[in-house]
């Protein structure tokens, strides 16, 4: 029987967290690039393309930071150190808000 006091397994939480951040980053990067690439030839206002490009840039930043974030989570889990992912969360929110704002510009300008 497994130890009932064991509340986590070594490495799997941080691996799942890493995969979730990678998934978020890839969706922001590819979605932002795709939307920006479609916005330009469709004749959408420049702010829409810029917002979609900003979302792609945020996704790229998150993807680049994945390794450092994974090591930070590992240290926090195994060493009892506090985990501070505020900067990454802000970048993710900025990218998400850029997508929403770009989509809003798209909806308001296309009739």
C-alpha positions in Angstrom: 0.0 0.0 0.0 1.2 3.5 -0.8 2.1 6.0 1.9 -1.1 8.0 2.6 1.0 11.0 3.7 2.6 11.3 0.3 0.7 14.2 -1.3 2.7 14.5 -4.5 4.9 12.5 -6.8 8.3 13.8 -7.7 8.3 15.6 -11.0 4.9 15.0 -12.5 3.1 18.1 -11.2 5.9 20.3 -12.6 5.8 18.4 -15.9 2.1 18.8 -16.2 2.4 22.5 -15.4 5.2 22.8 -18.0 3.0 21.1 -20.6 0.1 23.5 -19.8 2.3 26.5 -20.2 3.7 25.1 -23.5 0.2 24.5 -24.7 -0.8 28.1 -23.8 2.3 29.6 -25.5 1.9 27.6 -28.7 -1.8 28.5 -29.0 -1.0 32.2 -28.4 1.9 32.2 -30.9 0.3 30.2 -33.7 -3.1 31.8 -33.2 -1.7 35.3 -33.1 0.5 34.7 -36.2 -2.4 33.1 -38.1 -4.8 35.9 -37.2 -2.3 38.6 -38.1 -1.6 36.9 -41.4 -5.3 36.8 -42.2 -6.0 40.3 -41.0 -3.5 42.1 -43.3 -4.8 40.7 -46.7 -8.4 41.0 -45.5 -8.0 44.7 -45.1 -8.7 44.9 -41.4 -7.5 48.0 -39.6 -3.9 48.0 -38.7 -4.6 47.9 -34.9 -6.2 44.4 -35.3 -3.0 43.0 -37.0 -0.8 44.7 -34.4 -2.8 43.2 -31.5 -2.7 39.7 -33.1 1.1 40.1 -33.6 1.4 41.2 -29.9 -0.4 38.0 -28.9 2.1 36.0 -31.0 5.0 37.8 -29.4 3.6 37.0 -25.9 3.3 33.4 -26.9 6.9 33.3 -28.1 8.1 34.8 -24.9 6.2 32.2 -22.9 7.6 29.4 -25.0 11.2 30.7 -24.6 10.7 30.9 -20.8 9.4 27.4 -20.5 12.7 25.9 -19.5 13.5 28.5 -16.8 9.9 28.2 -15.5 10.2 24.4 -15.3 13.4 24.6 -13.2 11.8 27.2 -11.0 8.8 25.0 -10.3 11.1 22.0 -9.6 13.1 24.0 -7.1 9.9 25.2 -5.4 8.4 21.7 -5.2 11.5 19.9 -4.0 13.1 22.6 -1.9 10.0 24.2 -0.3 10.8 27.5 -1.9 8.0 29.9 -2.8 6.9 29.9 -6.4 6.4 33.2 -8.1 5.1 33.0 -11.7 3.6 36.5 -11.7 5.6 37.7 -14.7 4.6 34.7 -16.8 1.0 35.1 -15.8 1.0 38.8 -16.8 2.5 37.9 -20.2 -0.1 35.2 -20.7 -2.9 37.6 -19.8 -1.5 40.3 -22.0 -1.4 37.9 -25.0 -5.0 36.8 -24.2 -6.2 40.3 -23.9 -4.5 41.2 -27.2 -6.4 38.4 -28.9 -9.7 39.5 -27.4 -9.0 43.2 -28.4 -8.0 42.1 -31.9 -11.1 40.0 -32.3 -13.2 42.9 -31.0 -11.7 45.2 -33.6 -12.4 42.6 -36.2 -16.1 42.2 -35.2 -16.7 45.9 -35.0 -15.2 46.6 -38.5 -16.5 43.7 -40.5 -20.1 44.1 -41.5 
